[in-house]
């Protein structure tokens, strides 16, 4: 019932948030004895590296600004 309601309302509201039960997708468990990958948090190697990374994130453009939609009239001018 919750999944049906989520599918029904998600198409109409840009502000729709699922309930807490539907917030986390089902994840497949790792096989026993398999190698579990470790995250490479390279930006945490030092404060200078993290500051530079966060500065670069601030310079990033959204997808809509970076790639003009060719279907919009005069859309190529805004890219």
PDB file with SEQRES, HELIX, SHEET and CRYST1 records, atoms N, CA, C and O in Angstrom:
SEQRES   1 A   79  UNK UNK UNK UNK UNK UNK UNK UNK UNK UNK UNK UNK UNK          
SEQRES   2 A   79  UNK UNK UNK UNK UNK UNK UNK UNK UNK UNK UNK UNK UNK          
SEQRES   3 A   79  UNK UNK UNK UNK UNK UNK UNK UNK UNK UNK UNK UNK UNK          
SEQRES   4 A   79  UNK UNK UNK UNK UNK UNK UNK UNK UNK UNK UNK UNK UNK          
SEQRES   5 A   79  UNK UNK UNK UNK UNK UNK UNK UNK UNK UNK UNK UNK UNK          
SEQRES   6 A   79  UNK UNK UNK UNK UNK UNK UNK UNK UNK UNK UNK UNK UNK          
SEQRES   7 A   79  UNK                                                          
HELIX    1 AA1 UNK A    2  UNK A   10  1                                   9    
HELIX    2 AA2 UNK A   20  UNK A   23  1                                   4    
HELIX    3 AA3 UNK A   42  UNK A   45  5                                   4    
HELIX    4 AA4 UNK A   47  UNK A   59  1                                  13    
HELIX    5 AA5 UNK A   63  UNK A   66  1                                   4    
HELIX    6 AA6 UNK A   75  UNK A   78  5                                   4    
CRYST1    1.000    1.000    1.000  90.00  90.00  90.00 P 1           1          
ATOM      1  N   UNK A   1       0.826  -1.193   0.000  1.00  0.00           N  
ATOM      2  CA  UNK A   1       0.000   0.000   0.000  1.00  0.00           C  
ATOM      3  C   UNK A   1       0.870   1.256   0.000  1.00  0.00           C  
ATOM      4  O   UNK A   1       0.548   2.230  -0.680  1.00  0.00           O  
ATOM      5  N   UNK A   2       1.971   1.240   0.759  1.00  0.00           N  
ATOM      6  CA  UNK A   2       2.850   2.402   0.807  1.00  0.00           C  
ATOM      7  C   UNK A   2       3.573   2.621  -0.502  1.00  0.00           C  
ATOM      8  O   UNK A   2       3.741   3.760  -0.937  1.00  0.00           O  
ATOM      9  N   UNK A   3       4.008   1.526  -1.145  1.00  0.00           N  
ATOM     10  CA  UNK A   3       4.706   1.649  -2.432  1.00  0.00           C  
ATOM     11  C   UNK A   3       3.748   2.157  -3.502  1.00  0.00           C  
ATOM     12  O   UNK A   3       4.130   2.961  -4.352  1.00  0.00           O  
ATOM     13  N   UNK A   4       2.505   1.688  -3.459  1.00  0.00           N  
ATOM     14  CA  UNK A   4       1.512   2.134  -4.441  1.00  0.00           C  
ATOM     15  C   UNK A   4       1.245   3.630  -4.279  1.00  0.00           C  
ATOM     16  O   UNK A   4       1.166   4.365  -5.264  1.00  0.00           O  
ATOM     17  N   UNK A   5       1.108   4.068  -3.040  1.00  0.00           N  
ATOM     18  CA  UNK A   5       0.879   5.483  -2.779  1.00  0.00           C  
ATOM     19  C   UNK A   5       2.097   6.311  -3.210  1.00  0.00           C  
ATOM     20  O   UNK A   5       1.945   7.402  -3.759  1.00  0.00           O  
ATOM     21  N   UNK A   6       3.301   5.789  -2.958  1.00  0.00           N  
ATOM     22  CA  UNK A   6       4.513   6.510  -3.340  1.00  0.00           C  
ATOM     23  C   UNK A   6       4.576   6.683  -4.850  1.00  0.00           C  
ATOM     24  O   UNK A   6       4.887   7.770  -5.337  1.00  0.00           O  
ATOM     25  N   UNK A   7       4.283   5.620  -5.595  1.00  0.00           N  
ATOM     26  CA  UNK A   7       4.297   5.714  -7.052  1.00  0.00           C  
ATOM     27  C   UNK A   7       3.240   6.682  -7.548  1.00  0.00           C  
ATOM     28  O   UNK A   7       3.476   7.429  -8.497  1.00  0.00           O  
ATOM     29  N   UNK A   8       2.077   6.675  -6.916  1.00  0.00           N  
ATOM     30  CA  UNK A   8       0.966   7.521  -7.342  1.00  0.00           C  
ATOM     31  C   UNK A   8       1.291   8.999  -7.143  1.00  0.00           C  
ATOM     32  O   UNK A   8       1.009   9.815  -8.020  1.00  0.00           O  
ATOM     33  N   UNK A   9       1.880   9.351  -6.001  1.00  0.00           N  
ATOM     34  CA  UNK A   9       2.089  10.755  -5.677  1.00  0.00           C  
ATOM     35  C   UNK A   9       3.419  11.303  -6.178  1.00  0.00           C  
ATOM     36  O   UNK A   9       3.551  12.515  -6.351  1.00  0.00           O  
ATOM     37  N   UNK A  10       4.388  10.459  -6.410  1.00  0.00           N  
ATOM     38  CA  UNK A  10       5.708  10.935  -6.815  1.00  0.00           C  
ATOM     39  C   UNK A  10       5.666  11.629  -8.173  1.00  0.00           C  
ATOM     40  O   UNK A  10       6.474  12.523  -8.422  1.00  0.00           O  
ATOM     41  N   UNK A  11       4.755  11.247  -9.050  1.00  0.00           N  
ATOM     42  CA  UNK A  11       4.679  11.850 -10.372  1.00  0.00           C  
ATOM     43  C   UNK A  11       4.132  13.270 -10.348  1.00  0.00           C  
ATOM     44  O   UNK A  11       4.371  14.029 -11.287  1.00  0.00           O  
ATOM     45  N   UNK A  12       3.414  13.649  -9.312  1.00  0.00           N  
ATOM     46  CA  UNK A  12       2.709  14.920  -9.321  1.00  0.00           C  
ATOM     47  C   UNK A  12       3.336  15.990  -8.446  1.00  0.00           C  
ATOM     48  O   UNK A  12       3.165  17.176  -8.728  1.00  0.00           O  
ATOM     49  N   UNK A  13       4.047  15.623  -7.410  1.00  0.00           N  
ATOM     50  CA  UNK A  13       4.568  16.619  -6.487  1.00  0.00           C  
ATOM     51  C   UNK A  13       6.091  16.657  -6.508  1.00  0.00           C  
ATOM     52  O   UNK A  13       6.733  15.644  -6.232  1.00  0.00           O  
ATOM     53  N   UNK A  14       6.680  17.804  -6.830  1.00  0.00           N  
ATOM     54  CA  UNK A  14       8.141  17.887  -6.768  1.00  0.00           C  
ATOM     55  C   UNK A  14       8.658  17.898  -5.336  1.00  0.00           C  
ATOM     56  O   UNK A  14       9.858  17.740  -5.111  1.00  0.00           O  
ATOM     57  N   UNK A  15       7.764  18.082  -4.365  1.00  0.00           N  
ATOM     58  CA  UNK A  15       8.166  18.145  -2.968  1.00  0.00           C  
ATOM     59  C   UNK A  15       7.853  16.850  -2.222  1.00  0.00           C  
ATOM     60  O   UNK A  15       7.964  16.794  -0.998  1.00  0.00           O  
ATOM     61  N   UNK A  16       7.464  15.818  -2.953  1.00  0.00           N  
ATOM     62  CA  UNK A  16       7.086  14.565  -2.304  1.00  0.00           C  
ATOM     63  C   UNK A  16       8.316  13.889  -1.715  1.00  0.00           C  
ATOM     64  O   UNK A  16       9.317  13.703  -2.406  1.00  0.00           O  
ATOM     65  N   UNK A  17       8.244  13.527  -0.464  1.00  0.00           N  
ATOM     66  CA  UNK A  17       9.277  12.726   0.167  1.00  0.00           C  
ATOM     67  C   UNK A  17       8.644  11.426   0.644  1.00  0.00           C  
ATOM     68  O   UNK A  17       7.564  11.449   1.234  1.00  0.00           O  
ATOM     69  N   UNK A  18       9.289  10.306   0.403  1.00  0.00           N  
ATOM     70  CA  UNK A  18       8.721   9.039   0.856  1.00  0.00           C  
ATOM     71  C   UNK A  18       8.752   8.937   2.375  1.00  0.00           C  
ATOM     72  O   UNK A  18       9.470   9.675   3.051  1.00  0.00           O  
ATOM     73  N   UNK A  19       7.969   8.023   2.886  1.00  0.00           N  
ATOM     74  CA  UNK A  19       7.965   7.805   4.331  1.00  0.00           C  
ATOM     75  C   UNK A  19       9.311   7.218   4.736  1.00  0.00           C  
ATOM     76  O   UNK A  19      10.095   6.809   3.880  1.00  0.00           O  
ATOM     77  N   UNK A  20       9.575   7.178   6.011  1.00  0.00           N  
ATOM     78  CA  UNK A  20      10.853   6.657   6.514  1.00  0.00           C  
ATOM     79  C   UNK A  20      11.057   5.205   6.099  1.00  0.00           C  
ATOM     80  O   UNK A  20      12.186   4.788   5.842  1.00  0.00           O  
ATOM     81  N   UNK A  21       9.977   4.433   6.033  1.00  0.00           N  
ATOM     82  CA  UNK A  21      10.085   3.026   5.652  1.00  0.00           C  
ATOM     83  C   UNK A  21      10.509   2.872   4.199  1.00  0.00           C  
ATOM     84  O   UNK A  21      11.201   1.911   3.862  1.00  0.00           O  
ATOM     85  N   UNK A  22      10.105   3.803   3.327  1.00  0.00           N  
ATOM     86  CA  UNK A  22      10.426   3.703   1.905  1.00  0.00           C  
ATOM     87  C   UNK A  22      11.664   4.513   1.524  1.00  0.00           C  
ATOM     88  O   UNK A  22      12.033   4.558   0.350  1.00  0.00           O  
ATOM     89  N   UNK A  23      12.309   5.151   2.497  1.00  0.00           N  
ATOM     90  CA  UNK A  23      13.409   6.042   2.205  1.00  0.00           C  
ATOM     91  C   UNK A  23      14.665   5.299   1.769  1.00  0.00           C  
ATOM     92  O   UNK A  23      15.396   5.780   0.903  1.00  0.00           O  
ATOM     93  N   UNK A  24      14.923   4.139   2.352  1.00  0.00           N  
ATOM     94  CA  UNK A  24      16.139   3.389   2.048  1.00  0.00           C  
ATOM     95  C   UNK A  24      15.799   2.207   1.154  1.00  0.00           C  
ATOM     96  O   UNK A  24      14.952   1.389   1.513  1.00  0.00           O  
ATOM     97  N   UNK A  25      16.449   2.100  -0.014  1.00  0.00           N  
ATOM     98  CA  UNK A  25      16.167   0.973  -0.903  1.00  0.00           C  
ATOM     99  C   UNK A  25      16.738  -0.323  -0.337  1.00  0.00           C  
ATOM    100  O   UNK A  25      17.631  -0.311   0.510  1.00  0.00           O  
ATOM    101  N   UNK A  26      16.211  -1.418  -0.814  1.00  0.00           N  
ATOM    102  CA  UNK A  26      16.732  -2.723  -0.396  1.00  0.00           C  
ATOM    103  C   UNK A  26      18.121  -2.896  -0.993  1.00  0.00           C  
ATOM    104  O   UNK A  26      18.340  -2.617  -2.172  1.00  0.00           O  
ATOM    105  N   UNK A  27      19.042  -3.351  -0.181  1.00  0.00           N  
ATOM    106  CA  UNK A  27      20.410  -3.549  -0.643  1.00  0.00           C  
ATOM    107  C   UNK A  27      20.770  -5.026  -0.571  1.00  0.00           C  
ATOM    108  O   UNK A  27      20.364  -5.739   0.347  1.00  0.00           O  
ATOM    109  N   UNK A  28      21.533  -5.464  -1.553  1.00  0.00           N  
ATOM    110  CA  UNK A  28      21.960  -6.849  -1.570  1.00  0.00           C  
ATOM    111  C   UNK A  28      23.139  -7.017  -0.617  1.00  0.00           C  
ATOM    112  O   UNK A  28      24.068  -6.209  -0.614  1.00  0.00           O  
ATOM    113  N   UNK A  29      23.092  -8.062   0.183  1.00  0.00           N  
ATOM    114  CA  UNK A  29      24.166  -8.322   1.136  1.00  0.00           C  
ATOM    115  C   UNK A  29      25.390  -8.861   0.389  1.00  0.00           C  
ATOM    116  O   UNK A  29      25.254  -9.544  -0.627  1.00  0.00           O  
ATOM    117  N   UNK A  30      26.587  -8.548   0.903  1.00  0.00           N  
ATOM    118  CA  UNK A  30      27.796  -9.113   0.336  1.00  0.00           C  
ATOM    119  C   UNK A  30      27.843 -10.611   0.635  1.00  0.00           C  
ATOM    120  O   UNK A  30      27.384 -11.064   1.683  1.00  0.00           O  
ATOM    121  N   UNK A  31      28.400 -11.358  -0.293  1.00  0.00           N  
ATOM    122  CA  UNK A  31      28.562 -12.792  -0.061  1.00  0.00           C  
ATOM    123  C   UNK A  31      29.575 -12.996   1.056  1.00  0.00           C  
ATOM    124  O   UNK A  31      30.533 -12.233   1.188  1.00  0.00           O  
ATOM    125  N   UNK A  32      29.355 -14.030   1.856  1.00  0.00           N  
ATOM    126  CA  UNK A  32      30.254 -14.295   2.963  1.00  0.00           C  
ATOM    127  C   UNK A  32      31.636 -14.656   2.427  1.00  0.00           C  
ATOM    128  O   UNK A  32      31.759 -15.501   1.541  1.00  0.00           O  
ATOM    129  N   UNK A  33      32.666 -14.023   2.957  1.00  0.00           N  
ATOM    130  CA  UNK A  33      34.029 -14.287   2.522  1.00  0.00           C  
ATOM    131  C   UNK A  33      34.485 -13.437   1.351  1.00  0.00           C  
ATOM    132  O   UNK A  33      35.645 -13.525   0.949  1.00  0.00           O  
ATOM    133  N   UNK A  34      33.591 -12.604   0.783  1.00  0.00           N  
ATOM    134  CA  UNK A  34      33.993 -11.779  -0.349  1.00  0.00           C  
ATOM    135  C   UNK A  34      34.750 -10.542   0.150  1.00  0.00           C  
ATOM    136  O   UNK A  34      34.627 -10.142   1.308  1.00  0.00           O  
ATOM    137  N   UNK A  35      35.523  -9.959  -0.742  1.00  0.00           N  
ATOM    138  CA  UNK A  35      36.283  -8.758  -0.395  1.00  0.00           C  
ATOM    139  C   UNK A  35      35.337  -7.567  -0.416  1.00  0.00           C  
ATOM    140  O   UNK A  35      34.692  -7.297  -1.429  1.00  0.00           O  
ATOM    141  N   UNK A  36      35.255  -6.859   0.699  1.00  0.00           N  
ATOM    142  CA  UNK A  36      34.387  -5.696   0.756  1.00  0.00           C  
ATOM    143  C   UNK A  36      35.206  -4.463   0.408  1.00  0.00           C  
ATOM    144  O   UNK A  36      36.236  -4.210   1.033  1.00  0.00           O  
ATOM    145  N   UNK A  37      34.762  -3.686  -0.588  1.00  0.00           N  
ATOM    146  CA  UNK A  37      35.552  -2.526  -1.006  1.00  0.00           C  
ATOM    147  C   UNK A  37      35.598  -1.456   0.077  1.00  0.00           C  
ATOM    148  O   UNK A  37      34.627  -1.240   0.802  1.00  0.00           O  
ATOM    149  N   UNK A  38      36.733  -0.799   0.168  1.00  0.00           N  
ATOM    150  CA  UNK A  38      36.890   0.302   1.118  1.00  0.00           C  
ATOM    151  C   UNK A  38      36.772   1.615   0.352  1.00  0.00           C  
ATOM    152  O   UNK A  38      37.240   1.724  -0.781  1.00  0.00           O  
ATOM    153  N   UNK A  39      36.151   2.598   0.969  1.00  0.00           N  
ATOM    154  CA  UNK A  39      36.021   3.904   0.338  1.00  0.00           C  
ATOM    155  C   UNK A  39      37.359   4.634   0.329  1.00  0.00           C  
ATOM    156  O   UNK A  39      38.109   4.597   1.306  1.00  0.00           O  
ATOM    157  N   UNK A  40      37.644   5.291  -0.779  1.00  0.00           N  
ATOM    158  CA  UNK A  40      38.857   6.090  -0.881  1.00  0.00           C  
ATOM    159  C   UNK A  40      38.475   7.548  -0.640  1.00  0.00           C  
ATOM    160  O   UNK A  40      38.076   8.252  -1.567  1.00  0.00           O  
ATOM    161  N   UNK A  41      38.598   7.991   0.591  1.00  0.00           N  
ATOM    162  CA  UNK A  41      38.255   9.365   0.954  1.00  0.00           C  
ATOM    163  C   UNK A  41      39.500  10.235   0.803  1.00  0.00           C  
ATOM    164  O   UNK A  41      40.059  10.716   1.789  1.00  0.00           O  
ATOM    165  N   UNK A  42      39.924  10.428  -0.440  1.00  0.00           N  
ATOM    166  CA  UNK A  42      41.187  11.106  -0.720  1.00  0.00           C  
ATOM    167  C   UNK A  42      41.187  12.565  -0.294  1.00  0.00           C  
ATOM    168  O   UNK A  42      42.251  13.113  -0.007  1.00  0.00           O  
ATOM    169  N   UNK A  43      40.040  13.202  -0.244  1.00  0.00           N  
ATOM    170  CA  UNK A  43      40.014  14.617   0.119  1.00  0.00           C  
ATOM    171  C   UNK A  43      40.243  14.831   1.606  1.00  0.00           C  
ATOM    172  O   UNK A  43      40.447  15.966   2.037  1.00  0.00           O  
ATOM    173  N   UNK A  44      40.215  13.778   2.390  1.00  0.00           N  
ATOM    174  CA  UNK A  44      40.461  13.910   3.831  1.00  0.00           C  
ATOM    175  C   UNK A  44      41.926  13.685   4.199  1.00  0.00           C  
ATOM    176  O   UNK A  44      42.247  13.499   5.373  1.00  0.00           O  
ATOM    177  N   UNK A  45      42.813  13.700   3.213  1.00  0.00           N  
ATOM    178  CA  UNK A  45      44.236  13.490   3.495  1.00  0.00           C  
ATOM    179  C   UNK A  45      44.833  14.671   4.254  1.00  0.00           C  
ATOM    180  O   UNK A  45      45.824  14.517   4.968  1.00  0.00           O  
ATOM    181  N   UNK A  46      44.238  15.833   4.100  1.00  0.00           N  
ATOM    182  CA  UNK A  46      44.741  16.997   4.826  1.00  0.00           C  
ATOM    183  C   UNK A  46      43.767  18.149   4.686  1.00  0.00           C  
ATOM    184  O   UNK A  46      42.913  18.133   3.800  1.00  0.00           O  
ATOM    185  N   UNK A  47      43.882  19.151   5.551  1.00  0.00           N  
ATOM    186  CA  UNK A  47      42.964  20.289   5.489  1.00  0.00           C  
ATOM    187  C   UNK A  47      43.079  21.071   4.184  1.00  0.00           C  
ATOM    188  O   UNK A  47      42.076  21.578   3.681  1.00  0.00           O  
ATOM    189  N   UNK A  48      44.286  21.177   3.628  1.00  0.00           N  
ATOM    190  CA  UNK A  48      44.463  21.920   2.371  1.00  0.00           C  
ATOM    191  C   UNK A  48      43.761  21.198   1.222  1.00  0.00           C  
ATOM    192  O   UNK A  48      43.128  21.829   0.376  1.00  0.00           O  
ATOM    193  N   UNK A  49      43.878  19.865   1.201  1.00  0.00           N  
ATOM    194  CA  UNK A  49      43.238  19.080   0.151  1.00  0.00           C  
ATOM    195  C   UNK A  49      41.714  19.197   0.243  1.00  0.00           C  
ATOM    196  O   UNK A  49      41.038  19.340  -0.776  1.00  0.00           O  
ATOM    197  N   UNK A  50      41.178  19.135   1.458  1.00  0.00           N  
ATOM    198  CA  UNK A  50      39.724  19.250   1.633  1.00  0.00           C  
ATOM    199  C   UNK A  50      39.235  20.643   1.269  1.00  0.00           C  
ATOM    200  O   UNK A  50      38.175  20.778   0.659  1.00  0.00           O  
ATOM    201  N   UNK A  51      39.985  21.684   1.628  1.00  0.00           N  
ATOM    202  CA  UNK A  51      39.585  23.052   1.288  1.00  0.00           C  
ATOM    203  C   UNK A  51      39.581  23.253  -0.225  1.00  0.00           C  
ATOM    204  O   UNK A  51      38.671  23.883  -0.764  1.00  0.00           O  
ATOM    205  N   UNK A  52      40.599  22.717  -0.917  1.00  0.00           N  
ATOM    206  CA  UNK A  52      40.654  22.846  -2.370  1.00  0.00           C  
ATOM    207  C   UNK A  52      39.492  22.083  -3.027  1.00  0.00           C  
ATOM    208  O   UNK A  52      38.891  22.566  -3.987  1.00  0.00           O  
ATOM    209  N   UNK A  53      39.186  20.903  -2.507  1.00  0.00           N  
ATOM    210  CA  UNK A  53      38.087  20.106  -3.059  1.00  0.00           C  
ATOM    211  C   UNK A  53      36.749  20.816  -2.870  1.00  0.00           C  
ATOM    212  O   UNK A  53      35.935  20.858  -3.792  1.00  0.00           O  
ATOM    213  N   UNK A  54      36.517  21.372  -1.683  1.00  0.00           N  
ATOM    214  CA  UNK A  54      35.259  22.080  -1.436  1.00  0.00           C  
ATOM    215  C   UNK A  54      35.158  23.360  -2.276  1.00  0.00           C  
ATOM    216  O   UNK A  54      34.067  23.741  -2.701  1.00  0.00           O  
ATOM    217  N   UNK A  55      36.287  24.017  -2.512  1.00  0.00           N  
ATOM    218  CA  UNK A  55      36.288  25.200  -3.376  1.00  0.00           C  
ATOM    219  C   UNK A  55      35.910  24.817  -4.800  1.00  0.00           C  
ATOM    220  O   UNK A  55      35.135  25.521  -5.447  1.00  0.00           O  
ATOM    221  N   UNK A  56      36.453  23.700  -5.295  1.00  0.00           N  
ATOM    222  CA  UNK A  56      36.122  23.241  -6.639  1.00  0.00           C  
ATOM    223  C   UNK A  56      34.654  22.813  -6.736  1.00  0.00           C  
ATOM    224  O   UNK A  56      34.017  23.028  -7.768  1.00  0.00           O  
ATOM    225  N   UNK A  57      34.118  22.217  -5.682  1.00  0.00           N  
ATOM    226  CA  UNK A  57      32.695  21.862  -5.687  1.00  0.00           C  
ATOM    227  C   UNK A  57      31.827  23.106  -5.786  1.00  0.00           C  
ATOM    228  O   UNK A  57      30.778  23.088  -6.431  1.00  0.00           O  
ATOM    229  N   UNK A  58      32.261  24.182  -5.151  1.00  0.00           N  
ATOM    230  CA  UNK A  58      31.511  25.432  -5.215  1.00  0.00           C  
ATOM    231  C   UNK A  58      31.518  26.060  -6.596  1.00  0.00           C  
ATOM    232  O   UNK A  58      30.612  26.821  -6.934  1.00  0.00           O  
ATOM    233  N   UNK A  59      32.532  25.749  -7.404  1.00  0.00           N  
ATOM    234  CA  UNK A  59      32.619  26.304  -8.754  1.00  0.00           C  
ATOM    235  C   UNK A  59      31.809  25.516  -9.769  1.00  0.00           C  
ATOM    236  O   UNK A  59      31.631  25.968 -10.900  1.00  0.00           O  
ATOM    237  N   UNK A  60      31.320  24.352  -9.386  1.00  0.00           N  
ATOM    238  CA  UNK A  60      30.632  23.471 -10.333  1.00  0.00           C  
ATOM    239  C   UNK A  60      29.312  24.075 -10.801  1.00  0.00           C  
ATOM    240  O   UNK A  60      28.609  24.738 -10.038  1.00  0.00           O  
ATOM    241  N   UNK A  61      28.993  23.834 -12.061  1.00  0.00           N  
ATOM    242  CA  UNK A  61      27.720  24.274 -12.618  1.00  0.00           C  
ATOM    243  C   UNK A  61      26.725  23.125 -12.519  1.00  0.00           C  
ATOM    244  O   UNK A  61      27.110  21.956 -12.502  1.00  0.00           O  
ATOM    245  N   UNK A  62      25.456  23.465 -12.454  1.00  0.00           N  
ATOM    246  CA  UNK A  62      24.439  22.424 -12.503  1.00  0.00           C  
ATOM    247  C   UNK A  62      24.389  21.866 -13.920  1.00  0.00           C  
ATOM    248  O   UNK A  62      24.898  22.485 -14.855  1.00  0.00           O  
ATOM    249  N   UNK A  63      23.784  20.712 -14.074  1.00  0.00           N  
ATOM    250  CA  UNK A  63      23.690  20.085 -15.394  1.00  0.00           C  
ATOM    251  C   UNK A  63      22.931  20.986 -16.360  1.00  0.00           C  
ATOM    252  O   UNK A  63      23.278  21.056 -17.539  1.00  0.00           O  
ATOM    253  N   UNK A  64      21.899  21.675 -15.878  1.00  0.00           N  
ATOM    254  CA  UNK A  64      21.095  22.526 -16.748  1.00  0.00           C  
ATOM    255  C   UNK A  64      21.904  23.704 -17.276  1.00  0.00           C  
ATOM    256  O   UNK A  64      21.711  24.121 -18.418  1.00  0.00           O  
ATOM    257  N   UNK A  65      22.805  24.243 -16.466  1.00  0.00           N  
ATOM    258  CA  UNK A  65      23.640  25.355 -16.928  1.00  0.00           C  
ATOM    259  C   UNK A  65      24.778  24.875 -17.806  1.00  0.00           C  
ATOM    260  O   UNK A  65      25.171  25.568 -18.745  1.00  0.00           O  
ATOM    261  N   UNK A  66      25.312  23.700 -17.517  1.00  0.00           N  
ATOM    262  CA  UNK A  66      26.467  23.211 -18.267  1.00  0.00           C  
ATOM    263  C   UNK A  66      26.090  22.701 -19.645  1.00  0.00           C  
ATOM    264  O   UNK A  66      26.872  22.827 -20.587  1.00  0.00           O  
ATOM    265  N   UNK A  67      24.900  22.126 -19.776  1.00  0.00           N  
ATOM    266  CA  UNK A  67      24.490  21.512 -21.046  1.00  0.00           C  
ATOM    267  C   UNK A  67      23.170  22.127 -21.494  1.00  0.00           C  
ATOM    268  O   UNK A  67      22.117  21.850 -20.919  1.00  0.00           O  
ATOM    269  N   UNK A  68      23.236  22.951 -22.507  1.00  0.00           N  
ATOM    270  CA  UNK A  68      22.022  23.598 -23.005  1.00  0.00           C  
ATOM    271  C   UNK A  68      21.116  22.566 -23.659  1.00  0.00           C  
ATOM    272  O   UNK A  68      21.593  21.633 -24.304  1.00  0.00           O  
ATOM    273  N   UNK A  69      19.811  22.735 -23.492  1.00  0.00           N  
ATOM    274  CA  UNK A  69      18.839  21.831 -24.094  1.00  0.00           C  
ATOM    275  C   UNK A  69      18.564  22.288 -25.520  1.00  0.00           C  
ATOM    276  O   UNK A  69      18.054  23.387 -25.738  1.00  0.00           O  
ATOM    277  N   UNK A  70      18.900  21.451 -26.482  1.00  0.00           N  
ATOM    278  CA  UNK A  70      18.730  21.832 -27.880  1.00  0.00           C  
ATOM    279  C   UNK A  70      17.267  21.879 -28.303  1.00  0.00           C  
ATOM    280  O   UNK A  70      16.950  22.403 -29.371  1.00  0.00           O  
ATOM    281  N   UNK A  71      16.373  21.338 -27.480  1.00  0.00           N  
ATOM    282  CA  UNK A  71      14.950  21.345 -27.831  1.00  0.00           C  
ATOM    283  C   UNK A  71      14.276  22.665 -27.477  1.00  0.00           C  
ATOM    284  O   UNK A  71      13.203  22.970 -27.997  1.00  0.00           O  
ATOM    285  N   UNK A  72      14.891  23.444 -26.603  1.00  0.00           N  
ATOM    286  CA  UNK A  72      14.337  24.747 -26.229  1.00  0.00           C  
ATOM    287  C   UNK A  72      14.654  25.775 -27.311  1.00  0.00           C  
ATOM    288  O   UNK A  72      15.751  25.757 -27.870  1.00  0.00           O  
ATOM    289  N   UNK A  73      13.725  26.664 -27.613  1.00  0.00           N  
ATOM    290  CA  UNK A  73      14.049  27.735 -28.563  1.00  0.00           C  
ATOM    291  C   UNK A  73      15.162  28.611 -28.002  1.00  0.00           C  
ATOM    292  O   UNK A  73      15.072  29.070 -26.864  1.00  0.00           O  
ATOM    293  N   UNK A  74      16.196  28.844 -28.777  1.00  0.00           N  
ATOM    294  CA  UNK A  74      17.369  29.634 -28.383  1.00  0.00           C  
ATOM    295  C   UNK A  74      18.098  29.055 -27.181  1.00  0.00           C  
ATOM    296  O   UNK A  74      18.846  29.764 -26.507  1.00  0.00           O  
ATOM    297  N   UNK A  75      17.887  27.766 -26.906  1.00  0.00           N  
ATOM    298  CA  UNK A  75      18.521  27.141 -25.757  1.00  0.00           C  
ATOM    299  C   UNK A  75      20.037  27.083 -25.857  1.00  0.00           C  
ATOM    300  O   UNK A  75      20.729  27.058 -24.840  1.00  0.00           O  
ATOM    301  N   UNK A  76      20.552  27.061 -27.075  1.00  0.00           N  
ATOM    302  CA  UNK A  76      22.002  26.986 -27.239  1.00  0.00           C  
ATOM    303  C   UNK A  76      22.692  28.252 -26.739  1.00  0.00           C  
ATOM    304  O   UNK A  76      23.897  28.225 -26.488  1.00  0.00           O  
ATOM    305  N   UNK A  77      21.971  29.353 -26.588  1.00  0.00           N  
ATOM    306  CA  UNK A  77      22.586  30.592 -26.121  1.00  0.00           C  
ATOM    307  C   UNK A  77      22.839  30.607 -24.626  1.00  0.00           C  
ATOM    308  O   UNK A  77      23.656  31.391 -24.141  1.00  0.00           O  
ATOM    309  N   UNK A  78      22.157  29.761 -23.901  1.00  0.00           N  
ATOM    310  CA  UNK A  78      22.245  29.805 -22.443  1.00  0.00           C  
ATOM    311  C   UNK A  78      23.203  28.785 -21.868  1.00  0.00           C  
ATOM    312  O   UNK A  78      23.369  28.730 -20.650  1.00  0.00           O  
ATOM    313  N   UNK A  79      23.834  27.982 -22.691  1.00  0.00           N  
ATOM    314  CA  UNK A  79      24.715  26.926 -22.212  1.00  0.00           C  
ATOM    315  C   UNK A  79      26.053  27.432 -21.750  1.00  0.00           C  
ATOM    316  O   UNK A  79      26.896  26.645 -21.320  1.00  0.00           O  
TER     317      UNK A  79                                                      
END                                                                             
